[in-house]
Amino acid sequence: MRIKTKHNSNHKTQQITLEGQIIQEYTYYVLGFVPADVVRLENKVWFTKLTNIQIISIEKFFNVQYNKA
């Protein structure tokens, strides 16, 4: 096996399905780590676009945690 190209963190990649369809790329931000029940994620969900209700739940969680400190 030969190395044809070098990859680094600046290398643009795309995710594709097994059928070859390009999966839409999302810009994402890490807001922090919260328990799954705070955002009401279903079991085995690793990635999802948050609803307004989920975002409000996260904000409330962080406000409570911040005020405890």
N, CA, C, O and CB atoms as a CASP TS submission, in Angstrom:
PFRMAT TS
TARGET T0000
AUTHOR 0000-0000-0000
METHOD Language model
MODEL 1
PARENT N/A
ATOM      1  N   MET     1       0.849  -1.183   0.000  1.00  0.00           N
ATOM      2  CA  MET     1       0.000   0.000   0.000  1.00  0.00           C
ATOM      3  C   MET     1       0.889   1.239   0.000  1.00  0.00           C
ATOM      4  O   MET     1       1.829   1.338   0.788  1.00  0.00           O
ATOM      5  CB  MET     1      -0.963   0.002   1.225  1.00  0.00           C
ATOM      6  N   ARG     2       0.591   2.163  -0.872  1.00  0.00           N
ATOM      7  CA  ARG     2       1.321   3.416  -0.963  1.00  0.00           C
ATOM      8  C   ARG     2       0.500   4.538  -0.356  1.00  0.00           C
ATOM      9  O   ARG     2      -0.727   4.539  -0.450  1.00  0.00           O
ATOM     10  CB  ARG     2       1.678   3.736  -2.419  1.00  0.00           C
ATOM     11  N   ILE     3       1.179   5.494   0.268  1.00  0.00           N
ATOM     12  CA  ILE     3       0.506   6.701   0.755  1.00  0.00           C
ATOM     13  C   ILE     3       0.403   7.669  -0.411  1.00  0.00           C
ATOM     14  O   ILE     3       1.415   8.090  -0.970  1.00  0.00           O
ATOM     15  CB  ILE     3       1.275   7.350   1.969  1.00  0.00           C
ATOM     16  N   LYS     4      -0.828   8.020  -0.777  1.00  0.00           N
ATOM     17  CA  LYS     4      -1.030   8.903  -1.919  1.00  0.00           C
ATOM     18  C   LYS     4      -1.121  10.367  -1.501  1.00  0.00           C
ATOM     19  O   LYS     4      -0.622  11.248  -2.201  1.00  0.00           O
ATOM     20  CB  LYS     4      -2.285   8.504  -2.669  1.00  0.00           C
ATOM     21  N   THR     5      -1.752  10.624  -0.372  1.00  0.00           N
ATOM     22  CA  THR     5      -1.870  12.001   0.113  1.00  0.00           C
ATOM     23  C   THR     5      -1.673  12.014   1.612  1.00  0.00           C
ATOM     24  O   THR     5      -1.836  10.997   2.287  1.00  0.00           O
ATOM     25  CB  THR     5      -3.244  12.618  -0.263  1.00  0.00           C
ATOM     26  N   LYS     6      -1.324  13.162   2.115  1.00  0.00           N
ATOM     27  CA  LYS     6      -1.183  13.330   3.555  1.00  0.00           C
ATOM     28  C   LYS     6      -2.395  14.091   4.069  1.00  0.00           C
ATOM     29  O   LYS     6      -2.883  15.013   3.415  1.00  0.00           O
ATOM     30  CB  LYS     6       0.141  14.074   3.915  1.00  0.00           C
ATOM     31  N   HIS     7      -2.869  13.705   5.222  1.00  0.00           N
ATOM     32  CA  HIS     7      -4.029  14.355   5.827  1.00  0.00           C
ATOM     33  C   HIS     7      -3.611  15.025   7.124  1.00  0.00           C
ATOM     34  O   HIS     7      -2.773  14.511   7.864  1.00  0.00           O
ATOM     35  CB  HIS     7      -5.169  13.336   6.082  1.00  0.00           C
ATOM     36  N   ASN     8      -4.204  16.173   7.387  1.00  0.00           N
ATOM     37  CA  ASN     8      -4.016  16.826   8.668  1.00  0.00           C
ATOM     38  C   ASN     8      -5.337  17.445   9.083  1.00  0.00           C
ATOM     39  O   ASN     8      -6.345  17.248   8.406  1.00  0.00           O
ATOM     40  CB  ASN     8      -2.892  17.893   8.602  1.00  0.00           C
ATOM     41  N   SER     9      -5.355  18.183  10.171  1.00  0.00           N
ATOM     42  CA  SER     9      -6.611  18.728  10.677  1.00  0.00           C
ATOM     43  C   SER     9      -7.228  19.764   9.740  1.00  0.00           C
ATOM     44  O   SER     9      -8.410  20.079   9.878  1.00  0.00           O
ATOM     45  CB  SER     9      -6.388  19.344  12.034  1.00  0.00           C
ATOM     46  N   ASN    10      -6.468  20.297   8.803  1.00  0.00           N
ATOM     47  CA  ASN    10      -6.991  21.282   7.864  1.00  0.00           C
ATOM     48  C   ASN    10      -7.535  20.643   6.591  1.00  0.00           C
ATOM     49  O   ASN    10      -8.071  21.342   5.732  1.00  0.00           O
ATOM     50  CB  ASN    10      -5.912  22.277   7.512  1.00  0.00           C
ATOM     51  N   HIS    11      -7.406  19.343   6.462  1.00  0.00           N
ATOM     52  CA  HIS    11      -7.834  18.635   5.258  1.00  0.00           C
ATOM     53  C   HIS    11      -9.359  18.568   5.216  1.00  0.00           C
ATOM     54  O   HIS    11      -9.990  18.112   6.170  1.00  0.00           O
ATOM     55  CB  HIS    11      -7.223  17.210   5.210  1.00  0.00           C
ATOM     56  N   LYS    12      -9.947  19.018   4.117  1.00  0.00           N
ATOM     57  CA  LYS    12     -11.400  18.983   3.953  1.00  0.00           C
ATOM     58  C   LYS    12     -11.820  17.570   3.555  1.00  0.00           C
ATOM     59  O   LYS    12     -11.287  17.000   2.603  1.00  0.00           O
ATOM     60  CB  LYS    12     -11.870  20.025   2.888  1.00  0.00           C
ATOM     61  N   THR    13     -12.762  17.021   4.276  1.00  0.00           N
ATOM     62  CA  THR    13     -13.294  15.706   3.944  1.00  0.00           C
ATOM     63  C   THR    13     -14.805  15.791   3.860  1.00  0.00           C
ATOM     64  O   THR    13     -15.404  16.772   4.299  1.00  0.00           O
ATOM     65  CB  THR    13     -12.860  14.648   4.986  1.00  0.00           C
ATOM     66  N   GLN    14     -15.412  14.780   3.305  1.00  0.00           N
ATOM     67  CA  GLN    14     -16.861  14.691   3.239  1.00  0.00           C
ATOM     68  C   GLN    14     -17.272  13.302   3.698  1.00  0.00           C
ATOM     69  O   GLN    14     -16.589  12.313   3.434  1.00  0.00           O
ATOM     70  CB  GLN    14     -17.385  14.989   1.801  1.00  0.00           C
ATOM     71  N   GLN    15     -18.409  13.249   4.395  1.00  0.00           N
ATOM     72  CA  GLN    15     -18.968  11.957   4.749  1.00  0.00           C
ATOM     73  C   GLN    15     -19.934  11.545   3.665  1.00  0.00           C
ATOM     74  O   GLN    15     -20.688  12.367   3.145  1.00  0.00           O
ATOM     75  CB  GLN    15     -19.664  11.999   6.128  1.00  0.00           C
ATOM     76  N   ILE    16     -19.910  10.267   3.325  1.00  0.00           N
ATOM     77  CA  ILE    16     -20.849   9.765   2.330  1.00  0.00           C
ATOM     78  C   ILE    16     -21.531   8.514   2.872  1.00  0.00           C
ATOM     79  O   ILE    16     -20.999   7.820   3.738  1.00  0.00           O
ATOM     80  CB  ILE    16     -20.130   9.463   0.987  1.00  0.00           C
ATOM     81  N   THR    17     -22.716   8.247   2.343  1.00  0.00           N
ATOM     82  CA  THR    17     -23.434   7.039   2.708  1.00  0.00           C
ATOM     83  C   THR    17     -22.858   5.864   1.937  1.00  0.00           C
ATOM     84  O   THR    17     -22.018   6.045   1.056  1.00  0.00           O
ATOM     85  CB  THR    17     -24.946   7.189   2.434  1.00  0.00           C
ATOM     86  N   LEU    18     -23.308   4.661   2.267  1.00  0.00           N
ATOM     87  CA  LEU    18     -22.849   3.480   1.530  1.00  0.00           C
ATOM     88  C   LEU    18     -23.278   3.522   0.072  1.00  0.00           C
ATOM     89  O   LEU    18     -22.670   2.872  -0.780  1.00  0.00           O
ATOM     90  CB  LEU    18     -23.378   2.213   2.184  1.00  0.00           C
ATOM     91  N   GLU    19     -24.327   4.288  -0.214  1.00  0.00           N
ATOM     92  CA  GLU    19     -24.779   4.428  -1.594  1.00  0.00           C
ATOM     93  C   GLU    19     -24.022   5.519  -2.345  1.00  0.00           C
ATOM     94  O   GLU    19     -24.262   5.724  -3.535  1.00  0.00           O
ATOM     95  CB  GLU    19     -26.261   4.725  -1.622  1.00  0.00           C
ATOM     96  N   GLY    20     -23.109   6.224  -1.670  1.00  0.00           N
ATOM     97  CA  GLY    20     -22.307   7.258  -2.312  1.00  0.00           C
ATOM     98  C   GLY    20     -22.890   8.656  -2.245  1.00  0.00           C
ATOM     99  O   GLY    20     -22.341   9.579  -2.847  1.00  0.00           O
ATOM    100  N   GLN    21     -24.002   8.836  -1.519  1.00  0.00           N
ATOM    101  CA  GLN    21     -24.589  10.166  -1.388  1.00  0.00           C
ATOM    102  C   GLN    21     -23.809  10.971  -0.350  1.00  0.00           C
ATOM    103  O   GLN    21     -23.441  10.456   0.706  1.00  0.00           O
ATOM    104  CB  GLN    21     -26.088  10.072  -0.996  1.00  0.00           C
ATOM    105  N   ILE    22     -23.564  12.238  -0.669  1.00  0.00           N
ATOM    106  CA  ILE    22     -22.835  13.116   0.248  1.00  0.00           C
ATOM    107  C   ILE    22     -23.770  13.531   1.380  1.00  0.00           C
ATOM    108  O   ILE    22     -24.893  13.972   1.141  1.00  0.00           O
ATOM    109  CB  ILE    22     -22.273  14.372  -0.498  1.00  0.00           C
ATOM    110  N   ILE    23     -23.296  13.384   2.607  1.00  0.00           N
ATOM    111  CA  ILE    23     -24.066  13.781   3.784  1.00  0.00           C
ATOM    112  C   ILE    23     -23.805  15.258   4.046  1.00  0.00           C
ATOM    113  O   ILE    23     -22.660  15.708   4.027  1.00  0.00           O
ATOM    114  CB  ILE    23     -23.692  12.911   5.033  1.00  0.00           C
ATOM    115  N   GLN    24     -24.880  16.011   4.292  1.00  0.00           N
ATOM    116  CA  GLN    24     -24.756  17.447   4.526  1.00  0.00           C
ATOM    117  C   GLN    24     -23.846  17.706   5.719  1.00  0.00           C
ATOM    118  O   GLN    24     -23.971  17.067   6.764  1.00  0.00           O
ATOM    119  CB  GLN    24     -26.141  18.086   4.757  1.00  0.00           C
ATOM    120  N   GLU    25     -22.938  18.644   5.548  1.00  0.00           N
ATOM    121  CA  GLU    25     -22.006  19.001   6.611  1.00  0.00           C
ATOM    122  C   GLU    25     -22.629  20.075   7.490  1.00  0.00           C
ATOM    123  O   GLU    25     -23.135  21.080   6.990  1.00  0.00           O
ATOM    124  CB  GLU    25     -20.657  19.487   6.027  1.00  0.00           C
ATOM    125  N   TYR    26     -22.592  19.863   8.779  1.00  0.00           N
ATOM    126  CA  TYR    26     -23.126  20.830   9.727  1.00  0.00           C
ATOM    127  C   TYR    26     -21.978  21.545  10.418  1.00  0.00           C
ATOM    128  O   TYR    26     -20.948  20.939  10.715  1.00  0.00           O
ATOM    129  CB  TYR    26     -24.044  20.144  10.760  1.00  0.00           C
ATOM    130  N   THR    27     -22.157  22.822  10.671  1.00  0.00           N
ATOM    131  CA  THR    27     -21.239  23.527  11.536  1.00  0.00           C
ATOM    132  C   THR    27     -21.710  23.251  12.946  1.00  0.00           C
ATOM    133  O   THR    27     -22.890  23.424  13.250  1.00  0.00           O
ATOM    134  CB  THR    27     -21.180  25.068  11.220  1.00  0.00           C
ATOM    135  N   TYR    28     -20.815  22.829  13.804  1.00  0.00           N
ATOM    136  CA  TYR    28     -21.238  22.499  15.148  1.00  0.00           C
ATOM    137  C   TYR    28     -20.349  23.195  16.171  1.00  0.00           C
ATOM    138  O   TYR    28     -19.207  23.562  15.893  1.00  0.00           O
ATOM    139  CB  TYR    28     -21.218  20.987  15.360  1.00  0.00           C
ATOM    140  N   TYR    29     -20.899  23.359  17.336  1.00  0.00           N
ATOM    141  CA  TYR    29     -20.214  24.016  18.425  1.00  0.00           C
ATOM    142  C   TYR    29     -20.353  23.151  19.664  1.00  0.00           C
ATOM    143  O   TYR    29     -21.407  22.559  19.894  1.00  0.00           O
ATOM    144  CB  TYR    29     -20.772  25.442  18.665  1.00  0.00           C
ATOM    145  N   VAL    30     -19.311  23.075  20.453  1.00  0.00           N
ATOM    146  CA  VAL    30     -19.402  22.376  21.727  1.00  0.00           C
ATOM    147  C   VAL    30     -19.761  23.417  22.774  1.00  0.00           C
ATOM    148  O   VAL    30     -18.981  24.322  23.072  1.00  0.00           O
ATOM    149  CB  VAL    30     -18.059  21.628  22.086  1.00  0.00           C
ATOM    150  N   LEU    31     -20.960  23.269  23.326  1.00  0.00           N
ATOM    151  CA  LEU    31     -21.419  24.205  24.353  1.00  0.00           C
ATOM    152  C   LEU    31     -20.952  23.761  25.728  1.00  0.00           C
ATOM    153  O   LEU    31     -20.833  24.572  26.647  1.00  0.00           O
ATOM    154  CB  LEU    31     -22.947  24.329  24.329  1.00  0.00           C
ATOM    155  N   GLY    32     -20.695  22.502  25.860  1.00  0.00           N
ATOM    156  CA  GLY    32     -20.295  21.911  27.125  1.00  0.00           C
ATOM    157  C   GLY    32     -20.839  20.502  27.171  1.00  0.00           C
ATOM    158  O   GLY    32     -21.466  20.031  26.223  1.00  0.00           O
ATOM    159  N   PHE    33     -20.595  19.842  28.271  1.00  0.00           N
ATOM    160  CA  PHE    33     -21.065  18.475  28.421  1.00  0.00           C
ATOM    161  C   PHE    33     -22.192  18.459  29.440  1.00  0.00           C
ATOM    162  O   PHE    33     -22.052  18.951  30.560  1.00  0.00           O
ATOM    163  CB  PHE    33     -19.914  17.528  28.848  1.00  0.00           C
ATOM    164  N   VAL    34     -23.296  17.889  29.030  1.00  0.00           N
ATOM    165  CA  VAL    34     -24.468  17.795  29.897  1.00  0.00           C
ATOM    166  C   VAL    34     -24.975  16.358  29.852  1.00  0.00           C
ATOM    167  O   VAL    34     -24.746  15.650  28.871  1.00  0.00           O
ATOM    168  CB  VAL    34     -25.587  18.807  29.460  1.00  0.00           C
ATOM    169  N   PRO    35     -25.662  15.922  30.904  1.00  0.00           N
ATOM    170  CA  PRO    35     -26.242  14.580  30.870  1.00  0.00           C
ATOM    171  C   PRO    35     -27.262  14.468  29.743  1.00  0.00           C
ATOM    172  O   PRO    35     -27.925  15.448  29.402  1.00  0.00           O
ATOM    173  CB  PRO    35     -26.899  14.238  32.220  1.00  0.00           C
ATOM    174  N   ALA    36     -27.387  13.276  29.166  1.00  0.00           N
ATOM    175  CA  ALA    36     -28.297  13.061  28.036  1.00  0.00           C
ATOM    176  C   ALA    36     -29.740  13.379  28.410  1.00  0.00           C
ATOM    177  O   ALA    36     -30.518  13.805  27.556  1.00  0.00           O
ATOM    178  CB  ALA    36     -28.196  11.619  27.542  1.00  0.00           C
ATOM    179  N   ASP    37     -30.108  13.178  29.669  1.00  0.00           N
ATOM    180  CA  ASP    37     -31.497  13.453  30.045  1.00  0.00           C
ATOM    181  C   ASP    37     -31.805  14.944  30.057  1.00  0.00           C
ATOM    182  O   ASP    37     -32.973  15.326  29.978  1.00  0.00           O
ATOM    183  CB  ASP    37     -31.795  12.860  31.411  1.00  0.00           C
ATOM    184  N   VAL    38     -30.790  15.796  30.154  1.00  0.00           N
ATOM    185  CA  VAL    38     -31.009  17.247  30.116  1.00  0.00           C
ATOM    186  C   VAL    38     -31.500  17.658  28.730  1.00  0.00           C
ATOM    187  O   VAL    38     -32.394  18.495  28.606  1.00  0.00           O
ATOM    188  CB  VAL    38     -29.706  18.016  30.481  1.00  0.00           C
ATOM    189  N   VAL    39     -30.917  17.071  27.698  1.00  0.00           N
ATOM    190  CA  VAL    39     -31.326  17.397  26.327  1.00  0.00           C
ATOM    191  C   VAL    39     -32.339  16.407  25.776  1.00  0.00           C
ATOM    192  O   VAL    39     -32.776  16.519  24.630  1.00  0.00           O
ATOM    193  CB  VAL    39     -30.114  17.439  25.418  1.00  0.00           C
ATOM    194  N   ARG    40     -32.706  15.442  26.601  1.00  0.00           N
ATOM    195  CA  ARG    40     -33.721  14.443  26.237  1.00  0.00           C
ATOM    196  C   ARG    40     -33.357  13.703  24.950  1.00  0.00           C
ATOM    197  O   ARG    40     -34.169  13.585  24.032  1.00  0.00           O
ATOM    198  CB  ARG    40     -35.088  15.115  26.077  1.00  0.00           C
ATOM    199  N   LEU    41     -32.112  13.204  24.904  1.00  0.00           N
ATOM    200  CA  LEU    41     -31.685  12.425  23.740  1.00  0.00           C
ATOM    201  C   LEU    41     -32.205  10.998  23.843  1.00  0.00           C
ATOM    202  O   LEU    41     -32.328  10.445  24.936  1.00  0.00           O
ATOM    203  CB  LEU    41     -30.145  12.428  23.614  1.00  0.00           C
ATOM    204  N   GLU    42     -32.504  10.419  22.701  1.00  0.00           N
ATOM    205  CA  GLU    42     -32.897   9.024  22.663  1.00  0.00           C
ATOM    206  C   GLU    42     -31.657   8.155  22.845  1.00  0.00           C
ATOM    207  O   GLU    42     -30.533   8.607  22.627  1.00  0.00           O
ATOM    208  CB  GLU    42     -33.623   8.687  21.337  1.00  0.00           C
ATOM    209  N   ASN    43     -31.871   6.904  23.247  1.00  0.00           N
ATOM    210  CA  ASN    43     -30.755   5.968  23.404  1.00  0.00           C
ATOM    211  C   ASN    43     -29.981   5.836  22.104  1.00  0.00           C
ATOM    212  O   ASN    43     -30.562   5.836  21.019  1.00  0.00           O
ATOM    213  CB  ASN    43     -31.260   4.592  23.859  1.00  0.00           C
ATOM    214  N   LYS    44     -28.698   5.727  22.222  1.00  0.00           N
ATOM    215  CA  LYS    44     -27.777   5.481  21.098  1.00  0.00           C
ATOM    216  C   LYS    44     -27.712   6.616  20.085  1.00  0.00           C
ATOM    217  O   LYS    44     -27.237   6.400  18.970  1.00  0.00           O
ATOM    218  CB  LYS    44     -28.178   4.227  20.389  1.00  0.00           C
ATOM    219  N   VAL    45     -28.173   7.823  20.431  1.00  0.00           N
ATOM    220  CA  VAL    45     -28.044   8.982  19.548  1.00  0.00           C
ATOM    221  C   VAL    45     -26.744   9.688  19.920  1.00  0.00           C
ATOM    222  O   VAL    45     -26.562  10.105  21.063  1.00  0.00           O
ATOM    223  CB  VAL    45     -29.289   9.956  19.671  1.00  0.00           C
ATOM    224  N   TRP    46     -25.851   9.818  18.957  1.00  0.00           N
ATOM    225  CA  TRP    46     -24.550  10.441  19.200  1.00  0.00           C
ATOM    226  C   TRP    46     -24.513  11.874  18.698  1.00  0.00           C
ATOM    227  O   TRP    46     -23.734  12.687  19.196  1.00  0.00           O
ATOM    228  CB  TRP    46     -23.444   9.635  18.537  1.00  0.00           C
ATOM    229  N   PHE    47     -25.347  12.189  17.717  1.00  0.00           N
ATOM    230  CA  PHE    47     -25.295  13.500  17.092  1.00  0.00           C
ATOM    231  C   PHE    47     -26.699  13.865  16.653  1.00  0.00           C
ATOM    232  O   PHE    47     -27.405  13.051  16.057  1.00  0.00           O
ATOM    233  CB  PHE    47     -24.303  13.523  15.890  1.00  0.00           C
ATOM    234  N   THR    48     -27.096  15.083  16.948  1.00  0.00           N
ATOM    235  CA  THR    48     -28.403  15.540  16.515  1.00  0.00           C
ATOM    236  C   THR    48     -28.422  17.057  16.466  1.00  0.00           C
ATOM    237  O   THR    48     -27.676  17.724  17.183  1.00  0.00           O
ATOM    238  CB  THR    48     -29.504  15.012  17.446  1.00  0.00           C
ATOM    239  N   LYS    49     -29.262  17.582  15.633  1.00  0.00           N
ATOM    240  CA  LYS    49     -29.485  19.025  15.609  1.00  0.00           C
ATOM    241  C   LYS    49     -30.477  19.322  16.728  1.00  0.00           C
ATOM    242  O   LYS    49     -31.554  18.728  16.782  1.00  0.00           O
ATOM    243  CB  LYS    49     -30.019  19.524  14.195  1.00  0.00           C
ATOM    244  N   LEU    50     -30.116  20.240  17.615  1.00  0.00           N
ATOM    245  CA  LEU    50     -30.952  20.517  18.782  1.00  0.00           C
ATOM    246  C   LEU    50     -32.155  21.377  18.431  1.00  0.00           C
ATOM    247  O   LEU    50     -32.085  22.263  17.579  1.00  0.00           O
ATOM    248  CB  LEU    50     -30.136  21.197  19.858  1.00  0.00           C
ATOM    249  N   THR    51     -33.259  21.092  19.110  1.00  0.00           N
ATOM    250  CA  THR    51     -34.454  21.916  18.976  1.00  0.00           C
ATOM    251  C   THR    51     -34.335  23.101  19.926  1.00  0.00           C
ATOM    252  O   THR    51     -33.454  23.125  20.785  1.00  0.00           O
ATOM    253  CB  THR    51     -35.745  21.092  19.269  1.00  0.00           C
ATOM    254  N   ASN    52     -35.213  24.076  19.774  1.00  0.00           N
ATOM    255  CA  ASN    52     -35.208  25.221  20.693  1.00  0.00           C
ATOM    256  C   ASN    52     -35.448  24.774  22.130  1.00  0.00           C
ATOM    257  O   ASN    52     -34.842  25.313  23.056  1.00  0.00           O
ATOM    258  CB  ASN    52     -36.274  26.244  20.280  1.00  0.00           C
ATOM    259  N   ILE    53     -36.323  23.797  22.322  1.00  0.00           N
ATOM    260  CA  ILE    53     -36.606  23.298  23.671  1.00  0.00           C
ATOM    261  C   ILE    53     -35.358  22.667  24.286  1.00  0.00           C
ATOM    262  O   ILE    53     -35.083  22.870  25.469  1.00  0.00           O
ATOM    263  CB  ILE    53     -37.759  22.272  23.639  1.00  0.00           C
ATOM    264  N   GLN    54     -34.597  21.903  23.493  1.00  0.00           N
ATOM    265  CA  GLN    54     -33.366  21.295  23.992  1.00  0.00           C
ATOM    266  C   GLN    54     -32.333  22.363  24.342  1.00  0.00           C
ATOM    267  O   GLN    54     -31.634  22.236  25.347  1.00  0.00           O
ATOM    268  CB  GLN    54     -32.790  20.323  22.955  1.00  0.00           C
ATOM    269  N   ILE    55     -32.230  23.399  23.537  1.00  0.00           N
ATOM    270  CA  ILE    55     -31.278  24.482  23.812  1.00  0.00           C
ATOM    271  C   ILE    55     -31.649  25.195  25.111  1.00  0.00           C
ATOM    272  O   ILE    55     -30.774  25.524  25.911  1.00  0.00           O
ATOM    273  CB  ILE    55     -31.241  25.491  22.636  1.00  0.00           C
ATOM    274  N   ILE    56     -32.925  25.432  25.318  1.00  0.00           N
ATOM    275  CA  ILE    56     -33.383  26.072  26.558  1.00  0.00           C
ATOM    276  C   ILE    56     -33.051  25.185  27.757  1.00  0.00           C
ATOM    277  O   ILE    56     -32.636  25.691  28.800  1.00  0.00           O
ATOM    278  CB  ILE    56     -34.910  26.354  26.500  1.00  0.00           C
ATOM    279  N   SER    57     -33.229  23.861  27.622  1.00  0.00           N
ATOM    280  CA  SER    57     -32.890  22.933  28.703  1.00  0.00           C
ATOM    281  C   SER    57     -31.407  23.017  29.056  1.00  0.00           C
ATOM    282  O   SER    57     -31.038  22.990  30.230  1.00  0.00           O
ATOM    283  CB  SER    57     -33.255  21.497  28.309  1.00  0.00           C
ATOM    284  N   ILE    58     -30.560  23.120  28.028  1.00  0.00           N
ATOM    285  CA  ILE    58     -29.114  23.241  28.270  1.00  0.00           C
ATOM    286  C   ILE    58     -28.803  24.554  28.976  1.00  0.00           C
ATOM    287  O   ILE    58     -28.026  24.577  29.930  1.00  0.00           O
ATOM    288  CB  ILE    58     -28.325  23.150  26.940  1.00  0.00           C
ATOM    289  N   GLU    59     -29.402  25.643  28.515  1.00  0.00           N
ATOM    290  CA  GLU    59     -29.174  26.944  29.156  1.00  0.00           C
ATOM    291  C   GLU    59     -29.587  26.907  30.623  1.00  0.00           C
ATOM    292  O   GLU    59     -28.866  27.418  31.480  1.00  0.00           O
ATOM    293  CB  GLU    59     -29.946  28.052  28.418  1.00  0.00           C
ATOM    294  N   LYS    60     -30.725  26.314  30.918  1.00  0.00           N
ATOM    295  CA  LYS    60     -31.178  26.205  32.312  1.00  0.00           C
ATOM    296  C   LYS    60     -30.201  25.372  33.131  1.00  0.00           C
ATOM    297  O   LYS    60     -29.883  25.725  34.267  1.00  0.00           O
ATOM    298  CB  LYS    60     -32.589  25.584  32.378  1.00  0.00           C
ATOM    299  N   PHE    61     -29.720  24.259  32.557  1.00  0.00           N
ATOM    300  CA  PHE    61     -28.764  23.399  33.250  1.00  0.00           C
ATOM    301  C   PHE    61     -27.490  24.171  33.584  1.00  0.00           C
ATOM    302  O   PHE    61     -26.999  24.102  34.710  1.00  0.00           O
ATOM    303  CB  PHE    61     -28.430  22.166  32.394  1.00  0.00           C
ATOM    304  N   PHE    62     -26.955  24.906  32.607  1.00  0.00           N
ATOM    305  CA  PHE    62     -25.727  25.661  32.848  1.00  0.00           C
ATOM    306  C   PHE    62     -25.938  26.788  33.842  1.00  0.00           C
ATOM    307  O   PHE    62     -25.056  27.073  34.653  1.00  0.00           O
ATOM    308  CB  PHE    62     -25.196  26.222  31.548  1.00  0.00           C
ATOM    309  N   ASN    63     -27.092  27.430  33.791  1.00  0.00           N
ATOM    310  CA  ASN    63     -27.372  28.494  34.757  1.00  0.00           C
ATOM    311  C   ASN    63     -27.420  27.960  36.174  1.00  0.00           C
ATOM    312  O   ASN    63     -26.905  28.597  37.093  1.00  0.00           O
ATOM    313  CB  ASN    63     -28.684  29.184  34.423  1.00  0.00           C
ATOM    314  N   VAL    64     -28.035  26.794  36.366  1.00  0.00           N
ATOM    315  CA  VAL    64     -28.096  26.189  37.702  1.00  0.00           C
ATOM    316  C   VAL    64     -26.693  25.798  38.155  1.00  0.00           C
ATOM    317  O   VAL    64     -26.320  26.069  39.296  1.00  0.00           O
ATOM    318  CB  VAL    64     -29.033  24.949  37.708  1.00  0.00           C
ATOM    319  N   GLN    65     -25.916  25.170  37.288  1.00  0.00           N
ATOM    320  CA  GLN    65     -24.558  24.744  37.631  1.00  0.00           C
ATOM    321  C   GLN    65     -23.673  25.962  37.932  1.00  0.00           C
ATOM    322  O   GLN    65     -22.875  25.932  38.869  1.00  0.00           O
ATOM    323  CB  GLN    65     -23.947  23.905  36.480  1.00  0.00           C
ATOM    324  N   TYR    66     -23.812  27.023  37.146  1.00  0.00           N
ATOM    325  CA  TYR    66     -22.997  28.211  37.330  1.00  0.00           C
ATOM    326  C   TYR    66     -23.330  28.902  38.648  1.00  0.00           C
ATOM    327  O   TYR    66     -22.436  29.384  39.343  1.00  0.00           O
ATOM    328  CB  TYR    66     -23.191  29.175  36.163  1.00  0.00           C
ATOM    329  N   ASN    67     -24.615  28.950  38.991  1.00  0.00           N
ATOM    330  CA  ASN    67     -25.027  29.611  40.227  1.00  0.00           C
ATOM    331  C   ASN    67     -24.652  28.829  41.471  1.00  0.00           C
ATOM    332  O   ASN    67     -24.575  29.406  42.556  1.00  0.00           O
ATOM    333  CB  ASN    67     -26.506  29.839  40.212  1.00  0.00           C
ATOM    334  N   LYS    68     -24.409  27.495  41.340  1.00  0.00           N
ATOM    335  CA  LYS    68     -23.969  26.682  42.476  1.00  0.00           C
ATOM    336  C   LYS    68     -22.529  26.985  42.835  1.00  0.00           C
ATOM    337  O   LYS    68     -22.138  26.867  43.996  1.00  0.00           O
ATOM    338  CB  LYS    68     -24.128  25.195  42.168  1.00  0.00           C
ATOM    339  N   ALA    69     -21.738  27.373  41.849  1.00  0.00           N
ATOM    340  CA  ALA    69     -20.284  27.582  42.058  1.00  0.00           C
ATOM    341  C   ALA    69     -19.993  28.853  42.807  1.00  0.00           C
ATOM    342  O   ALA    69     -18.830  29.168  43.059  1.00  0.00           O
ATOM    343  CB  ALA    69     -19.553  27.613  40.730  1.00  0.00           C
TER
END
